[in-house]
Amino acid sequence: MVVYGSVTSVSVGQMFLGGVIPGLLMGVAMMALVGFISKQQNYPRHERVSMKDIGKNFLTCIPPLLTPVIILGGIIGGFVTPTEAAIIACGYALILAVFVYRTITLKDMPAIVYDTIRLSSLTLFALATATALGHLFSYYRVPDLIAGFFQDNFSSVGFFLIAVILLFLFVGMFLDAIPAMILFVPIVLPASEALGVDPVHFGIVIVMCLAVGMITPPYGLCMLLASSIAKLSVSKSIVALLPYVAVILVTIIIVAFLPDLALWLPSFID
Protein backbone atom coordinates (compact mmCIF):
# COMPACT_ATOMS: atom_id res chain seq x y z
CA MET A 1 0.00 0.00 0.00
CA VAL A 2 2.91 2.34 0.73
CA VAL A 3 4.44 1.65 -2.68
CA TYR A 4 1.09 2.03 -4.44
CA GLY A 5 0.61 5.37 -2.68
CA SER A 6 4.03 6.58 -3.78
CA VAL A 7 3.46 5.48 -7.39
CA THR A 8 -0.01 7.02 -7.70
CA SER A 9 0.18 9.90 -5.17
CA VAL A 10 -2.75 8.37 -3.25
CA SER A 11 -2.82 8.87 0.53
CA VAL A 12 -1.25 5.88 2.32
CA GLY A 13 -3.54 6.51 5.28
CA GLN A 14 -6.60 6.23 3.02
CA MET A 15 -5.19 3.01 1.59
CA PHE A 16 -4.78 1.56 5.08
CA LEU A 17 -8.32 2.56 6.03
CA GLY A 18 -9.67 1.24 2.74
CA GLY A 19 -8.14 -2.16 3.42
CA VAL A 20 -9.86 -2.65 6.80
CA ILE A 21 -13.28 -3.90 5.63
CA PRO A 22 -11.90 -6.04 2.75
CA GLY A 23 -9.38 -7.49 5.21
CA LEU A 24 -12.10 -8.31 7.75
CA LEU A 25 -14.22 -9.81 4.97
CA MET A 26 -11.32 -12.00 3.88
CA GLY A 27 -10.64 -13.03 7.49
CA VAL A 28 -14.26 -13.99 8.14
CA ALA A 29 -14.38 -15.96 4.87
CA MET A 30 -11.29 -17.95 5.82
CA MET A 31 -12.61 -18.52 9.35
CA ALA A 32 -15.74 -19.99 7.79
CA LEU A 33 -13.56 -22.21 5.60
CA VAL A 34 -11.56 -23.36 8.63
CA GLY A 35 -14.80 -24.22 10.43
CA PHE A 36 -16.07 -26.16 7.40
CA ILE A 37 -12.80 -28.11 6.99
CA SER A 38 -12.68 -28.83 10.72
CA LYS A 39 -16.13 -30.40 10.61
CA GLN A 40 -15.34 -32.34 7.44
CA GLN A 41 -12.10 -33.72 8.90
CA ASN A 42 -13.66 -34.21 12.36
CA TYR A 43 -10.89 -32.32 14.14
CA PRO A 44 -10.96 -32.49 17.97
CA ARG A 45 -12.80 -29.64 19.69
CA HIS A 46 -11.68 -27.73 22.73
CA GLU A 47 -14.10 -27.18 25.58
CA ARG A 48 -16.17 -24.03 25.19
CA VAL A 49 -14.53 -21.06 26.89
CA SER A 50 -16.60 -19.03 29.34
CA MET A 51 -17.16 -15.29 28.86
CA LYS A 52 -15.24 -14.70 32.09
CA ASP A 53 -12.17 -16.44 30.70
CA ILE A 54 -12.56 -14.58 27.41
CA GLY A 55 -12.54 -11.29 29.32
CA LYS A 56 -9.43 -12.26 31.29
CA ASN A 57 -7.59 -13.38 28.16
CA PHE A 58 -8.57 -10.20 26.36
CA LEU A 59 -7.08 -8.06 29.13
CA THR A 60 -3.79 -9.96 28.93
CA CYS A 61 -3.80 -9.50 25.15
CA ILE A 62 -4.24 -5.71 25.22
CA PRO A 63 -0.49 -4.86 25.27
CA PRO A 64 0.40 -6.86 22.11
CA LEU A 65 -2.83 -5.71 20.43
CA LEU A 66 -1.53 -2.15 20.76
CA THR A 67 1.21 -2.98 18.22
CA PRO A 68 -1.00 -2.49 15.12
CA VAL A 69 -2.52 0.56 16.84
CA ILE A 70 0.95 2.08 17.10
CA ILE A 71 1.70 1.28 13.45
CA LEU A 72 -1.58 2.45 11.91
CA GLY A 73 -2.15 5.32 14.34
CA GLY A 74 1.35 6.68 13.78
CA ILE A 75 1.11 6.52 9.99
CA ILE A 76 -2.49 7.73 9.61
CA GLY A 77 -1.90 10.49 12.16
CA GLY A 78 1.18 11.64 10.26
CA PHE A 79 3.51 11.24 13.26
CA VAL A 80 5.88 8.71 11.66
CA THR A 81 6.73 7.21 8.30
CA PRO A 82 5.90 3.53 7.63
CA THR A 83 9.57 2.59 8.17
CA GLU A 84 9.74 4.47 11.47
CA ALA A 85 6.46 2.86 12.58
CA ALA A 86 7.93 -0.59 11.88
CA ILE A 87 11.03 0.20 13.95
CA ILE A 88 8.95 1.50 16.88
CA ALA A 89 6.63 -1.53 16.76
CA CYS A 90 9.59 -3.91 16.69
CA GLY A 91 11.15 -2.21 19.72
CA TYR A 92 7.80 -2.23 21.53
CA ALA A 93 7.32 -5.96 20.85
CA LEU A 94 10.84 -6.69 22.10
CA ILE A 95 10.18 -4.76 25.34
CA LEU A 96 6.95 -6.74 25.90
CA ALA A 97 8.67 -10.07 25.28
CA VAL A 98 11.67 -9.34 27.53
CA PHE A 99 10.22 -7.32 30.42
CA VAL A 100 6.44 -7.93 30.49
CA TYR A 101 5.86 -11.54 29.41
CA ARG A 102 9.48 -12.67 30.06
CA THR A 103 9.37 -15.11 27.13
CA ILE A 104 12.72 -13.89 25.77
CA THR A 105 16.02 -13.51 27.61
CA LEU A 106 19.25 -11.90 26.47
CA LYS A 107 20.69 -15.39 25.95
CA ASP A 108 17.97 -16.05 23.35
CA MET A 109 18.86 -13.00 21.25
CA PRO A 110 21.72 -14.54 19.19
CA ALA A 111 19.48 -17.44 18.11
CA ILE A 112 16.62 -15.04 17.32
CA VAL A 113 18.92 -12.82 15.24
CA TYR A 114 20.27 -15.89 13.42
CA ASP A 115 16.75 -17.13 12.59
CA THR A 116 15.80 -13.65 11.41
CA ILE A 117 18.82 -13.42 9.12
CA ARG A 118 18.20 -16.92 7.75
CA LEU A 119 14.54 -16.20 6.93
CA SER A 120 15.38 -12.74 5.59
CA SER A 121 17.98 -14.25 3.26
CA LEU A 122 15.26 -16.39 1.69
CA THR A 123 13.19 -13.24 1.22
CA LEU A 124 16.08 -11.36 -0.37
CA PHE A 125 16.90 -14.17 -2.78
CA ALA A 126 13.28 -14.34 -3.91
CA LEU A 127 13.10 -10.54 -4.21
CA ALA A 128 16.34 -10.42 -6.20
CA THR A 129 15.07 -13.01 -8.66
CA ALA A 130 11.73 -11.24 -9.03
CA THR A 131 13.47 -7.89 -9.58
CA ALA A 132 15.68 -9.41 -12.28
CA LEU A 133 12.58 -10.73 -14.03
CA GLY A 134 11.07 -7.26 -13.80
CA HIS A 135 14.10 -5.80 -15.59
CA LEU A 136 13.73 -8.48 -18.25
CA PHE A 137 10.07 -7.49 -18.75
CA SER A 138 11.11 -3.86 -19.14
CA TYR A 139 13.83 -4.73 -21.66
CA TYR A 140 11.34 -6.56 -23.89
CA ARG A 141 8.75 -3.77 -23.48
CA VAL A 142 6.15 -6.05 -21.93
CA PRO A 143 4.59 -3.11 -20.00
CA ASP A 144 4.13 -1.17 -23.27
CA LEU A 145 2.35 -4.12 -24.88
CA ILE A 146 0.04 -4.48 -21.88
CA ALA A 147 -0.72 -0.72 -21.86
CA GLY A 148 -1.74 -0.85 -25.51
CA PHE A 149 -3.88 -3.89 -24.90
CA PHE A 150 -5.82 -2.22 -22.07
CA GLN A 151 -6.34 1.04 -23.94
CA ASP A 152 -7.60 -0.65 -27.09
CA ASN A 153 -9.86 -3.38 -25.71
CA PHE A 154 -11.72 -2.25 -22.57
CA SER A 155 -14.48 0.33 -22.35
CA SER A 156 -16.53 -1.37 -19.59
CA VAL A 157 -15.53 -0.98 -15.93
CA GLY A 158 -16.52 -4.56 -15.11
CA PHE A 159 -14.47 -6.17 -17.88
CA PHE A 160 -11.59 -3.81 -17.12
CA LEU A 161 -11.51 -4.84 -13.44
CA ILE A 162 -11.64 -8.53 -14.35
CA ALA A 163 -8.71 -8.01 -16.75
CA VAL A 164 -6.74 -6.13 -14.07
CA ILE A 165 -7.40 -8.90 -11.53
CA LEU A 166 -6.20 -11.56 -13.98
CA LEU A 167 -3.14 -9.47 -14.88
CA PHE A 168 -1.98 -8.92 -11.30
CA LEU A 169 -2.77 -12.48 -10.24
CA PHE A 170 -0.52 -13.67 -13.06
CA VAL A 171 2.21 -11.08 -12.43
CA GLY A 172 2.15 -11.84 -8.69
CA MET A 173 3.04 -15.47 -9.40
CA PHE A 174 6.43 -14.35 -10.76
CA LEU A 175 7.21 -10.93 -9.28
CA ASP A 176 7.36 -9.49 -5.80
CA ALA A 177 4.64 -6.93 -5.07
CA ILE A 178 7.03 -3.95 -5.08
CA PRO A 179 8.55 -4.36 -8.58
CA ALA A 180 5.15 -5.53 -9.87
CA MET A 181 3.53 -2.29 -8.73
CA ILE A 182 6.34 -0.08 -9.97
CA LEU A 183 6.21 -1.74 -13.40
CA PHE A 184 2.51 -2.30 -13.99
CA VAL A 185 0.46 0.16 -11.91
CA PRO A 186 1.47 3.19 -14.07
CA ILE A 187 0.39 1.14 -17.11
CA VAL A 188 -3.18 0.42 -16.01
CA LEU A 189 -3.77 3.59 -13.95
CA PRO A 190 -4.60 5.91 -16.92
CA ALA A 191 -7.23 3.45 -18.16
CA SER A 192 -8.76 3.20 -14.67
CA GLU A 193 -8.91 7.00 -14.38
CA ALA A 194 -10.54 7.25 -17.80
CA LEU A 195 -13.21 4.77 -16.69
CA GLY A 196 -13.80 6.62 -13.41
CA VAL A 197 -12.47 3.93 -11.06
CA ASP A 198 -11.58 5.38 -7.65
CA PRO A 199 -7.78 5.14 -7.14
CA VAL A 200 -8.15 3.91 -3.53
CA HIS A 201 -10.57 1.15 -4.56
CA PHE A 202 -8.32 0.30 -7.50
CA GLY A 203 -5.30 0.08 -5.22
CA ILE A 204 -7.04 -2.21 -2.73
CA VAL A 205 -7.97 -4.64 -5.52
CA ILE A 206 -4.39 -4.65 -6.83
CA VAL A 207 -2.92 -5.18 -3.36
CA MET A 208 -5.24 -8.12 -2.74
CA CYS A 209 -4.32 -9.68 -6.07
CA LEU A 210 -0.59 -9.34 -5.46
CA ALA A 211 -1.04 -10.78 -1.97
CA VAL A 212 -2.27 -14.00 -3.59
CA GLY A 213 1.07 -14.22 -5.40
CA MET A 214 2.78 -14.46 -2.02
CA ILE A 215 1.21 -17.88 -1.44
CA THR A 216 1.16 -19.27 -4.98
CA PRO A 217 4.10 -20.83 -6.84
CA PRO A 218 6.53 -20.33 -8.41
CA TYR A 219 7.30 -17.15 -6.38
CA GLY A 220 5.11 -17.81 -3.31
CA LEU A 221 7.43 -16.16 -0.78
CA CYS A 222 5.06 -16.46 2.21
CA MET A 223 4.30 -20.07 1.31
CA LEU A 224 8.04 -20.85 1.21
CA LEU A 225 8.59 -19.16 4.57
CA ALA A 226 5.63 -20.90 6.19
CA SER A 227 6.71 -24.28 4.78
CA SER A 228 10.20 -23.70 6.16
CA ILE A 229 8.92 -22.76 9.62
CA ALA A 230 6.44 -25.66 9.76
CA LYS A 231 8.95 -28.10 8.19
CA LEU A 232 6.46 -29.08 5.48
CA SER A 233 7.21 -29.90 1.87
CA VAL A 234 6.16 -27.28 -0.67
CA SER A 235 3.96 -29.80 -2.50
CA LYS A 236 1.91 -30.50 0.65
CA SER A 237 1.62 -26.77 1.36
CA ILE A 238 0.32 -26.03 -2.15
CA VAL A 239 -2.43 -28.65 -1.89
CA ALA A 240 -3.52 -27.36 1.51
CA LEU A 241 -3.57 -23.76 0.25
CA LEU A 242 -5.89 -24.32 -2.72
CA PRO A 243 -9.21 -23.89 -0.83
CA TYR A 244 -7.93 -20.72 0.81
CA VAL A 245 -6.80 -19.28 -2.52
CA ALA A 246 -10.28 -19.96 -3.91
CA VAL A 247 -11.89 -18.12 -0.96
CA ILE A 248 -9.52 -15.16 -1.40
CA LEU A 249 -10.34 -14.95 -5.13
CA VAL A 250 -14.07 -14.83 -4.36
CA THR A 251 -13.39 -12.04 -1.84
CA ILE A 252 -11.39 -10.08 -4.43
CA ILE A 253 -14.28 -10.30 -6.91
CA ILE A 254 -16.73 -9.08 -4.25
CA VAL A 255 -14.52 -6.11 -3.32
CA ALA A 256 -13.91 -5.27 -7.00
CA PHE A 257 -17.61 -5.04 -7.82
CA LEU A 258 -18.69 -3.49 -4.50
CA PRO A 259 -16.34 -0.48 -4.21
CA ASP A 260 -18.11 0.86 -1.12
CA LEU A 261 -16.48 -1.95 0.88
CA ALA A 262 -13.14 -0.23 0.30
CA LEU A 263 -14.30 3.39 0.19
CA TRP A 264 -16.77 3.70 3.06
CA LEU A 265 -14.28 3.87 5.92
CA PRO A 266 -11.90 6.41 4.29
CA SER A 267 -14.85 8.65 3.34
CA PHE A 268 -16.41 8.27 6.81
CA ILE A 269 -13.24 9.26 8.69
CA ASP A 270 -12.34 12.07 6.27
C-alpha positions as CSV (number, residue, x, y, z in Angstrom):
1,M,0.0,0.0,0.0
2,V,2.9,2.3,0.7
3,V,4.4,1.6,-2.7
4,Y,1.1,2.0,-4.4
5,G,0.6,5.4,-2.7
6,S,4.0,6.6,-3.8
7,V,3.5,5.5,-7.4
8,T,0.0,7.0,-7.7
9,S,0.2,9.9,-5.2
10,V,-2.7,8.4,-3.2
11,S,-2.8,8.9,0.5
12,V,-1.3,5.9,2.3
13,G,-3.5,6.5,5.3
14,Q,-6.6,6.2,3.0
15,M,-5.2,3.0,1.6
16,F,-4.8,1.6,5.1
17,L,-8.3,2.6,6.0
18,G,-9.7,1.2,2.7
19,G,-8.1,-2.2,3.4
20,V,-9.9,-2.6,6.8
21,I,-13.3,-3.9,5.6
22,P,-11.9,-6.0,2.8
23,G,-9.4,-7.5,5.2
24,L,-12.1,-8.3,7.7
25,L,-14.2,-9.8,5.0
26,M,-11.3,-12.0,3.9
27,G,-10.6,-13.0,7.5
28,V,-14.3,-14.0,8.1
29,A,-14.4,-16.0,4.9
30,M,-11.3,-17.9,5.8
31,M,-12.6,-18.5,9.4
32,A,-15.7,-20.0,7.8
33,L,-13.6,-22.2,5.6
34,V,-11.6,-23.4,8.6
35,G,-14.8,-24.2,10.4
36,F,-16.1,-26.2,7.4
37,I,-12.8,-28.1,7.0
38,S,-12.7,-28.8,10.7
39,K,-16.1,-30.4,10.6
40,Q,-15.3,-32.3,7.4
41,Q,-12.1,-33.7,8.9
42,N,-13.7,-34.2,12.4
43,Y,-10.9,-32.3,14.1
44,P,-11.0,-32.5,18.0
45,R,-12.8,-29.6,19.7
46,H,-11.7,-27.7,22.7
47,E,-14.1,-27.2,25.6
48,R,-16.2,-24.0,25.2
49,V,-14.5,-21.1,26.9
50,S,-16.6,-19.0,29.3
51,M,-17.2,-15.3,28.9
52,K,-15.2,-14.7,32.1
53,D,-12.2,-16.4,30.7
54,I,-12.6,-14.6,27.4
55,G,-12.5,-11.3,29.3
56,K,-9.4,-12.3,31.3
57,N,-7.6,-13.4,28.2
58,F,-8.6,-10.2,26.4
59,L,-7.1,-8.1,29.1
60,T,-3.8,-10.0,28.9
61,C,-3.8,-9.5,25.1
62,I,-4.2,-5.7,25.2
63,P,-0.5,-4.9,25.3
64,P,0.4,-6.9,22.1
65,L,-2.8,-5.7,20.4
66,L,-1.5,-2.2,20.8
67,T,1.2,-3.0,18.2
68,P,-1.0,-2.5,15.1
69,V,-2.5,0.6,16.8
70,I,1.0,2.1,17.1
71,I,1.7,1.3,13.4
72,L,-1.6,2.4,11.9
73,G,-2.1,5.3,14.3
74,G,1.3,6.7,13.8
75,I,1.1,6.5,10.0
76,I,-2.5,7.7,9.6
77,G,-1.9,10.5,12.2
78,G,1.2,11.6,10.3
79,F,3.5,11.2,13.3
80,V,5.9,8.7,11.7
81,T,6.7,7.2,8.3
82,P,5.9,3.5,7.6
83,T,9.6,2.6,8.2
84,E,9.7,4.5,11.5
85,A,6.5,2.9,12.6
86,A,7.9,-0.6,11.9
87,I,11.0,0.2,14.0
88,I,9.0,1.5,16.9
89,A,6.6,-1.5,16.8
90,C,9.6,-3.9,16.7
91,G,11.1,-2.2,19.7
92,Y,7.8,-2.2,21.5
93,A,7.3,-6.0,20.9
94,L,10.8,-6.7,22.1
95,I,10.2,-4.8,25.3
96,L,7.0,-6.7,25.9
97,A,8.7,-10.1,25.3
98,V,11.7,-9.3,27.5
99,F,10.2,-7.3,30.4
100,V,6.4,-7.9,30.5
101,Y,5.9,-11.5,29.4
102,R,9.5,-12.7,30.1
103,T,9.4,-15.1,27.1
104,I,12.7,-13.9,25.8
105,T,16.0,-13.5,27.6
106,L,19.2,-11.9,26.5
107,K,20.7,-15.4,26.0
108,D,18.0,-16.0,23.3
109,M,18.9,-13.0,21.3
110,P,21.7,-14.5,19.2
111,A,19.5,-17.4,18.1
112,I,16.6,-15.0,17.3
113,V,18.9,-12.8,15.2
114,Y,20.3,-15.9,13.4
115,D,16.8,-17.1,12.6
116,T,15.8,-13.6,11.4
117,I,18.8,-13.4,9.1
118,R,18.2,-16.9,7.8
119,L,14.5,-16.2,6.9
120,S,15.4,-12.7,5.6
121,S,18.0,-14.3,3.3
122,L,15.3,-16.4,1.7
123,T,13.2,-13.2,1.2
124,L,16.1,-11.4,-0.4
125,F,16.9,-14.2,-2.8
126,A,13.3,-14.3,-3.9
127,L,13.1,-10.5,-4.2
128,A,16.3,-10.4,-6.2
129,T,15.1,-13.0,-8.7
130,A,11.7,-11.2,-9.0
131,T,13.5,-7.9,-9.6
132,A,15.7,-9.4,-12.3
133,L,12.6,-10.7,-14.0
134,G,11.1,-7.3,-13.8
135,H,14.1,-5.8,-15.6
136,L,13.7,-8.5,-18.3
137,F,10.1,-7.5,-18.7
138,S,11.1,-3.9,-19.1
139,Y,13.8,-4.7,-21.7
140,Y,11.3,-6.6,-23.9
141,R,8.7,-3.8,-23.5
142,V,6.2,-6.0,-21.9
143,P,4.6,-3.1,-20.0
144,D,4.1,-1.2,-23.3
145,L,2.4,-4.1,-24.9
146,I,0.0,-4.5,-21.9
147,A,-0.7,-0.7,-21.9
148,G,-1.7,-0.8,-25.5
149,F,-3.9,-3.9,-24.9
150,F,-5.8,-2.2,-22.1
151,Q,-6.3,1.0,-23.9
152,D,-7.6,-0.7,-27.1
153,N,-9.9,-3.4,-25.7
154,F,-11.7,-2.2,-22.6
155,S,-14.5,0.3,-22.3
156,S,-16.5,-1.4,-19.6
157,V,-15.5,-1.0,-15.9
158,G,-16.5,-4.6,-15.1
159,F,-14.5,-6.2,-17.9
160,F,-11.6,-3.8,-17.1
161,L,-11.5,-4.8,-13.4
162,I,-11.6,-8.5,-14.4
163,A,-8.7,-8.0,-16.7
164,V,-6.7,-6.1,-14.1
165,I,-7.4,-8.9,-11.5
166,L,-6.2,-11.6,-14.0
167,L,-3.1,-9.5,-14.9
168,F,-2.0,-8.9,-11.3
169,L,-2.8,-12.5,-10.2
170,F,-0.5,-13.7,-13.1
171,V,2.2,-11.1,-12.4
172,G,2.1,-11.8,-8.7
173,M,3.0,-15.5,-9.4
174,F,6.4,-14.4,-10.8
175,L,7.2,-10.9,-9.3
176,D,7.4,-9.5,-5.8
177,A,4.6,-6.9,-5.1
178,I,7.0,-3.9,-5.1
179,P,8.5,-4.4,-8.6
180,A,5.1,-5.5,-9.9
181,M,3.5,-2.3,-8.7
182,I,6.3,-0.1,-10.0
183,L,6.2,-1.7,-13.4
184,F,2.5,-2.3,-14.0
185,V,0.5,0.2,-11.9
186,P,1.5,3.2,-14.1
187,I,0.4,1.1,-17.1
188,V,-3.2,0.4,-16.0
189,L,-3.8,3.6,-14.0
190,P,-4.6,5.9,-16.9
191,A,-7.2,3.5,-18.2
192,S,-8.8,3.2,-14.7
193,E,-8.9,7.0,-14.4
194,A,-10.5,7.3,-17.8
195,L,-13.2,4.8,-16.7
196,G,-13.8,6.6,-13.4
197,V,-12.5,3.9,-11.1
198,D,-11.6,5.4,-7.6
199,P,-7.8,5.1,-7.1
200,V,-8.1,3.9,-3.5
201,H,-10.6,1.2,-4.6
202,F,-8.3,0.3,-7.5
203,G,-5.3,0.1,-5.2
204,I,-7.0,-2.2,-2.7
205,V,-8.0,-4.6,-5.5
206,I,-4.4,-4.6,-6.8
207,V,-2.9,-5.2,-3.4
208,M,-5.2,-8.1,-2.7
209,C,-4.3,-9.7,-6.1
210,L,-0.6,-9.3,-5.5
211,A,-1.0,-10.8,-2.0
212,V,-2.3,-14.0,-3.6
213,G,1.1,-14.2,-5.4
214,M,2.8,-14.5,-2.0
215,I,1.2,-17.9,-1.4
216,T,1.2,-19.3,-5.0
217,P,4.1,-20.8,-6.8
218,P,6.5,-20.3,-8.4
219,Y,7.3,-17.2,-6.4
220,G,5.1,-17.8,-3.3
221,L,7.4,-16.2,-0.8
222,C,5.1,-16.5,2.2
223,M,4.3,-20.1,1.3
224,L,8.0,-20.9,1.2
225,L,8.6,-19.2,4.6
226,A,5.6,-20.9,6.2
227,S,6.7,-24.3,4.8
228,S,10.2,-23.7,6.2
229,I,8.9,-22.8,9.6
230,A,6.4,-25.7,9.8
231,K,9.0,-28.1,8.2
232,L,6.5,-29.1,5.5
233,S,7.2,-29.9,1.9
234,V,6.2,-27.3,-0.7
235,S,4.0,-29.8,-2.5
236,K,1.9,-30.5,0.6
237,S,1.6,-26.8,1.4
238,I,0.3,-26.0,-2.1
239,V,-2.4,-28.6,-1.9
240,A,-3.5,-27.4,1.5
241,L,-3.6,-23.8,0.3
242,L,-5.9,-24.3,-2.7
243,P,-9.2,-23.9,-0.8
244,Y,-7.9,-20.7,0.8
245,V,-6.8,-19.3,-2.5
246,A,-10.3,-20.0,-3.9
247,V,-11.9,-18.1,-1.0
248,I,-9.5,-15.2,-1.4
249,L,-10.3,-15.0,-5.1
250,V,-14.1,-14.8,-4.4
251,T,-13.4,-12.0,-1.8
252,I,-11.4,-10.1,-4.4
253,I,-14.3,-10.3,-6.9
254,I,-16.7,-9.1,-4.2
255,V,-14.5,-6.1,-3.3
256,A,-13.9,-5.3,-7.0
257,F,-17.6,-5.0,-7.8
258,L,-18.7,-3.5,-4.5
259,P,-16.3,-0.5,-4.2
260,D,-18.1,0.9,-1.1
261,L,-16.5,-1.9,0.9
262,A,-13.1,-0.2,0.3
263,L,-14.3,3.4,0.2
264,W,-16.8,3.7,3.1
265,L,-14.3,3.9,5.9
266,P,-11.9,6.4,4.3
267,S,-14.8,8.6,3.3
268,F,-16.4,8.3,6.8
269,I,-13.2,9.3,8.7
270,D,-12.3,12.1,6.3
